[in-house]
Amino acid sequence: MSITKNSKRRLSPEESRTMALIAARELLIETGPQSVTLKAVAARIGRTHANLLHHFGSASGLQKALAEYLAESVCETIGAAVLKSRSGEGTAREIVDLTFDAFDKEGAGALASWMLLSGNEDALNPIVEAIHQLVDDLAEEGHDDLAMHQDTLALVLMALGDALLGSQMATALDLPRVTARDLAERQLLESMARWQEEA
C-alpha cells in the first residue's frame, strides 16, 4: 500500500512510526538506500522532520528501524514458507525465491551494503538477529542445529551476493539470470533430503 501525504490528523506514536517505516521502505525500493533520510520520509508522509527526529533520533536510527522492520517482515514470510514446505505444501524454490526477493526486490541487500559502506554496521544487527532467531525457531535441534545454520548462511550469502552482483555476473558469464537461484534451490533440496534421512 503506497503512502501518500496524509492530512494532518493526529496519529498515535505507533501509527506515525509505522507510516514512516512503510514510506522508508518504499523509498529504499524506488530510489535506493541513500534516499532513506528523515527529510525525504517526512516529505512523503506529510510530517515534519522534527516529528521523525522524535521517533527515530537520527537518520541512522531511521535506517536501523527500517532494517528491523524489513527483517521481521521477511523472516515471518520465509518462516511460513519453511513450515509449509515441511508439511509438503510448499517447495524449496519458494523458500529460495522469498529469500532472494527479500535481498533484491525488497531492498535488504542494498540497505545492508549501504550501512556497511557508511559505517553504520550496527544497523544490520536487527537483520542478523532476526535471521538467527528464525533459524533457531525452525531448527529441529534449536540453537545447536549446525547443519541448519550452515544452510542458512549459504542461502543468505547467495541471496545477498545475487542482489548486489547477480545480474552483472550472469551477463558476464553468459548464464541465465536465475542461475544463482537454481544453484541455491539445488543446495537446499540436497539439505532437505539429508534432513529427512536423519529424521
DRENLUM-996004 format. One record per residue (C-alpha): x, y, z; residue number from 1; residue in one letter. Coordinates in steps of 0.5 Angstrom, whole numbers, plus 500, padded with zeros to 3 digits. Each point is the difference from the previous one (the first is absolute). Layout:
<rs>
{X: X Y: Y Z: Z seq: NUM type: a} $
...
</rs>
This chain:
<rs>
{X: 500 Y: 500 Z: 500 seq: 1 type: m} $
{X: 503 Y: 507 Z: 498 seq: 2 type: s} $
{X: 501 Y: 505 Z: 505 seq: 3 type: i} $
{X: 498 Y: 507 Z: 497 seq: 4 type: t} $
{X: 500 Y: 507 Z: 504 seq: 5 type: k} $
{X: 494 Y: 499 Z: 505 seq: 6 type: n} $
{X: 496 Y: 505 Z: 503 seq: 7 type: s} $
{X: 503 Y: 503 Z: 507 seq: 8 type: k} $
{X: 495 Y: 495 Z: 504 seq: 9 type: r} $
{X: 503 Y: 498 Z: 507 seq: 10 type: r} $
{X: 503 Y: 494 Z: 499 seq: 11 type: l} $
{X: 503 Y: 495 Z: 506 seq: 12 type: s} $
{X: 507 Y: 500 Z: 501 seq: 13 type: p} $
{X: 500 Y: 492 Z: 498 seq: 14 type: e} $
{X: 496 Y: 502 Z: 493 seq: 15 type: e} $
{X: 504 Y: 506 Z: 499 seq: 16 type: s} $
{X: 506 Y: 496 Z: 501 seq: 17 type: r} $
{X: 497 Y: 494 Z: 495 seq: 18 type: t} $
{X: 498 Y: 505 Z: 495 seq: 19 type: m} $
{X: 508 Y: 503 Z: 500 seq: 20 type: a} $
{X: 502 Y: 493 Z: 499 seq: 21 type: l} $
{X: 496 Y: 498 Z: 494 seq: 22 type: i} $
{X: 502 Y: 506 Z: 497 seq: 23 type: a} $
{X: 507 Y: 499 Z: 501 seq: 24 type: a} $
{X: 499 Y: 493 Z: 497 seq: 25 type: r} $
{X: 497 Y: 503 Z: 494 seq: 26 type: e} $
{X: 506 Y: 505 Z: 499 seq: 27 type: l} $
{X: 505 Y: 494 Z: 501 seq: 28 type: l} $
{X: 497 Y: 496 Z: 495 seq: 29 type: i} $
{X: 499 Y: 506 Z: 495 seq: 30 type: e} $
{X: 506 Y: 504 Z: 500 seq: 31 type: t} $
{X: 505 Y: 496 Z: 505 seq: 32 type: g} $
{X: 502 Y: 501 Z: 507 seq: 33 type: p} $
{X: 504 Y: 507 Z: 499 seq: 34 type: q} $
{X: 493 Y: 503 Z: 499 seq: 35 type: s} $
{X: 497 Y: 497 Z: 507 seq: 36 type: v} $
{X: 501 Y: 506 Z: 504 seq: 37 type: t} $
{X: 496 Y: 504 Z: 505 seq: 38 type: l} $
{X: 498 Y: 505 Z: 496 seq: 39 type: k} $
{X: 498 Y: 496 Z: 494 seq: 40 type: a} $
{X: 496 Y: 495 Z: 504 seq: 41 type: v} $
{X: 497 Y: 506 Z: 504 seq: 42 type: a} $
{X: 498 Y: 504 Z: 493 seq: 43 type: a} $
{X: 497 Y: 493 Z: 497 seq: 44 type: r} $
{X: 495 Y: 499 Z: 506 seq: 45 type: i} $
{X: 499 Y: 508 Z: 501 seq: 46 type: g} $
{X: 503 Y: 500 Z: 507 seq: 47 type: r} $
{X: 506 Y: 505 Z: 503 seq: 48 type: t} $
{X: 507 Y: 498 Z: 500 seq: 49 type: h} $
{X: 499 Y: 501 Z: 508 seq: 50 type: a} $
{X: 495 Y: 495 Z: 500 seq: 51 type: n} $
{X: 504 Y: 495 Z: 497 seq: 52 type: l} $
{X: 506 Y: 502 Z: 504 seq: 53 type: l} $
{X: 496 Y: 499 Z: 506 seq: 54 type: h} $
{X: 498 Y: 493 Z: 498 seq: 55 type: h} $
{X: 507 Y: 498 Z: 498 seq: 56 type: f} $
{X: 505 Y: 504 Z: 503 seq: 57 type: g} $
{X: 504 Y: 501 Z: 493 seq: 58 type: s} $
{X: 501 Y: 497 Z: 493 seq: 59 type: a} $
{X: 504 Y: 494 Z: 502 seq: 60 type: s} $
{X: 494 Y: 499 Z: 506 seq: 61 type: g} $
{X: 495 Y: 500 Z: 494 seq: 62 type: l} $
{X: 505 Y: 495 Z: 496 seq: 63 type: q} $
{X: 500 Y: 496 Z: 506 seq: 64 type: k} $
{X: 493 Y: 500 Z: 501 seq: 65 type: a} $
{X: 499 Y: 498 Z: 493 seq: 66 type: l} $
{X: 505 Y: 494 Z: 500 seq: 67 type: a} $
{X: 496 Y: 498 Z: 506 seq: 68 type: e} $
{X: 493 Y: 501 Z: 496 seq: 69 type: y} $
{X: 503 Y: 496 Z: 494 seq: 70 type: l} $
{X: 503 Y: 494 Z: 504 seq: 71 type: a} $
{X: 493 Y: 499 Z: 504 seq: 72 type: e} $
{X: 496 Y: 500 Z: 493 seq: 73 type: s} $
{X: 505 Y: 496 Z: 496 seq: 74 type: v} $
{X: 501 Y: 495 Z: 506 seq: 75 type: c} $
{X: 493 Y: 499 Z: 501 seq: 76 type: e} $
{X: 499 Y: 499 Z: 493 seq: 77 type: t} $
{X: 506 Y: 495 Z: 499 seq: 78 type: i} $
{X: 498 Y: 496 Z: 506 seq: 79 type: g} $
{X: 493 Y: 499 Z: 498 seq: 80 type: a} $
{X: 503 Y: 497 Z: 493 seq: 81 type: a} $
{X: 504 Y: 495 Z: 504 seq: 82 type: v} $
{X: 495 Y: 498 Z: 504 seq: 83 type: l} $
{X: 495 Y: 499 Z: 494 seq: 84 type: k} $
{X: 506 Y: 496 Z: 497 seq: 85 type: s} $
{X: 501 Y: 496 Z: 506 seq: 86 type: r} $
{X: 492 Y: 498 Z: 499 seq: 87 type: s} $
{X: 501 Y: 498 Z: 493 seq: 88 type: g} $
{X: 496 Y: 506 Z: 497 seq: 89 type: e} $
{X: 506 Y: 505 Z: 499 seq: 90 type: g} $
{X: 506 Y: 499 Z: 496 seq: 91 type: t} $
{X: 508 Y: 501 Z: 501 seq: 92 type: a} $
{X: 499 Y: 505 Z: 494 seq: 93 type: r} $
{X: 495 Y: 504 Z: 504 seq: 94 type: e} $
{X: 505 Y: 501 Z: 505 seq: 95 type: i} $
{X: 506 Y: 502 Z: 496 seq: 96 type: v} $
{X: 495 Y: 505 Z: 496 seq: 97 type: d} $
{X: 498 Y: 503 Z: 506 seq: 98 type: l} $
{X: 507 Y: 501 Z: 503 seq: 99 type: t} $
{X: 503 Y: 502 Z: 493 seq: 100 type: f} $
{X: 494 Y: 505 Z: 499 seq: 101 type: d} $
{X: 501 Y: 503 Z: 508 seq: 102 type: a} $
{X: 507 Y: 502 Z: 498 seq: 103 type: f} $
{X: 499 Y: 502 Z: 493 seq: 104 type: d} $
{X: 493 Y: 503 Z: 499 seq: 105 type: k} $
{X: 498 Y: 502 Z: 507 seq: 106 type: e} $
{X: 507 Y: 503 Z: 500 seq: 107 type: g} $
{X: 503 Y: 497 Z: 506 seq: 108 type: a} $
{X: 506 Y: 499 Z: 496 seq: 109 type: g} $
{X: 501 Y: 507 Z: 498 seq: 110 type: a} $
{X: 499 Y: 502 Z: 507 seq: 111 type: l} $
{X: 505 Y: 495 Z: 503 seq: 112 type: a} $
{X: 505 Y: 503 Z: 495 seq: 113 type: s} $
{X: 499 Y: 507 Z: 502 seq: 114 type: w} $
{X: 500 Y: 499 Z: 507 seq: 115 type: m} $
{X: 507 Y: 497 Z: 500 seq: 116 type: l} $
{X: 503 Y: 505 Z: 495 seq: 117 type: l} $
{X: 497 Y: 506 Z: 504 seq: 118 type: s} $
{X: 503 Y: 497 Z: 507 seq: 119 type: g} $
{X: 493 Y: 498 Z: 503 seq: 120 type: n} $
{X: 501 Y: 493 Z: 500 seq: 121 type: e} $
{X: 496 Y: 499 Z: 507 seq: 122 type: d} $
{X: 494 Y: 502 Z: 496 seq: 123 type: a} $
{X: 501 Y: 493 Z: 497 seq: 124 type: l} $
{X: 499 Y: 497 Z: 507 seq: 125 type: n} $
{X: 493 Y: 499 Z: 499 seq: 126 type: p} $
{X: 500 Y: 496 Z: 494 seq: 127 type: i} $
{X: 505 Y: 496 Z: 502 seq: 128 type: v} $
{X: 497 Y: 498 Z: 507 seq: 129 type: e} $
{X: 493 Y: 499 Z: 496 seq: 130 type: a} $
{X: 503 Y: 495 Z: 496 seq: 131 type: i} $
{X: 504 Y: 497 Z: 505 seq: 132 type: h} $
{X: 493 Y: 499 Z: 504 seq: 133 type: q} $
{X: 496 Y: 498 Z: 495 seq: 134 type: l} $
{X: 506 Y: 494 Z: 498 seq: 135 type: v} $
{X: 499 Y: 498 Z: 508 seq: 136 type: d} $
{X: 493 Y: 500 Z: 500 seq: 137 type: d} $
{X: 500 Y: 496 Z: 494 seq: 138 type: l} $
{X: 505 Y: 495 Z: 501 seq: 139 type: a} $
{X: 499 Y: 493 Z: 503 seq: 140 type: e} $
{X: 505 Y: 501 Z: 505 seq: 141 type: e} $
{X: 500 Y: 507 Z: 502 seq: 142 type: g} $
{X: 506 Y: 504 Z: 500 seq: 143 type: h} $
{X: 504 Y: 494 Z: 499 seq: 144 type: d} $
{X: 498 Y: 498 Z: 493 seq: 145 type: d} $
{X: 507 Y: 501 Z: 497 seq: 146 type: l} $
{X: 497 Y: 498 Z: 493 seq: 147 type: a} $
{X: 494 Y: 505 Z: 500 seq: 148 type: m} $
{X: 505 Y: 505 Z: 502 seq: 149 type: h} $
{X: 505 Y: 499 Z: 494 seq: 150 type: q} $
{X: 494 Y: 499 Z: 495 seq: 151 type: d} $
{X: 497 Y: 507 Z: 502 seq: 152 type: t} $
{X: 507 Y: 503 Z: 500 seq: 153 type: l} $
{X: 501 Y: 498 Z: 493 seq: 154 type: a} $
{X: 493 Y: 502 Z: 498 seq: 155 type: l} $
{X: 500 Y: 507 Z: 503 seq: 156 type: v} $
{X: 507 Y: 501 Z: 497 seq: 157 type: l} $
{X: 498 Y: 497 Z: 493 seq: 158 type: m} $
{X: 494 Y: 505 Z: 500 seq: 159 type: a} $
{X: 504 Y: 506 Z: 502 seq: 160 type: l} $
{X: 505 Y: 499 Z: 495 seq: 161 type: g} $
{X: 495 Y: 499 Z: 495 seq: 162 type: d} $
{X: 496 Y: 506 Z: 502 seq: 163 type: a} $
{X: 507 Y: 504 Z: 499 seq: 164 type: l} $
{X: 503 Y: 497 Z: 494 seq: 165 type: l} $
{X: 496 Y: 494 Z: 497 seq: 166 type: g} $
{X: 497 Y: 504 Z: 494 seq: 167 type: s} $
{X: 507 Y: 502 Z: 498 seq: 168 type: q} $
{X: 504 Y: 494 Z: 502 seq: 169 type: m} $
{X: 494 Y: 496 Z: 496 seq: 170 type: a} $
{X: 501 Y: 504 Z: 494 seq: 171 type: t} $
{X: 508 Y: 500 Z: 500 seq: 172 type: a} $
{X: 500 Y: 492 Z: 501 seq: 173 type: l} $
{X: 494 Y: 500 Z: 494 seq: 174 type: d} $
{X: 496 Y: 496 Z: 505 seq: 175 type: l} $
{X: 492 Y: 501 Z: 501 seq: 176 type: p} $
{X: 498 Y: 505 Z: 506 seq: 177 type: r} $
{X: 497 Y: 495 Z: 504 seq: 178 type: v} $
{X: 506 Y: 495 Z: 501 seq: 179 type: t} $
{X: 502 Y: 502 Z: 507 seq: 180 type: a} $
{X: 493 Y: 499 Z: 502 seq: 181 type: r} $
{X: 500 Y: 493 Z: 496 seq: 182 type: d} $
{X: 507 Y: 498 Z: 504 seq: 183 type: l} $
{X: 497 Y: 502 Z: 507 seq: 184 type: a} $
{X: 494 Y: 496 Z: 498 seq: 185 type: e} $
{X: 504 Y: 494 Z: 499 seq: 186 type: r} $
{X: 504 Y: 501 Z: 506 seq: 187 type: q} $
{X: 494 Y: 501 Z: 504 seq: 188 type: l} $
{X: 497 Y: 494 Z: 497 seq: 189 type: l} $
{X: 506 Y: 496 Z: 502 seq: 190 type: e} $
{X: 500 Y: 502 Z: 507 seq: 191 type: s} $
{X: 492 Y: 499 Z: 501 seq: 192 type: m} $
{X: 502 Y: 493 Z: 497 seq: 193 type: a} $
{X: 505 Y: 499 Z: 505 seq: 194 type: r} $
{X: 496 Y: 502 Z: 506 seq: 195 type: w} $
{X: 494 Y: 495 Z: 498 seq: 196 type: q} $
{X: 505 Y: 495 Z: 500 seq: 197 type: e} $
{X: 503 Y: 502 Z: 507 seq: 198 type: e} $
{X: 493 Y: 501 Z: 503 seq: 199 type: a} $
</rs>
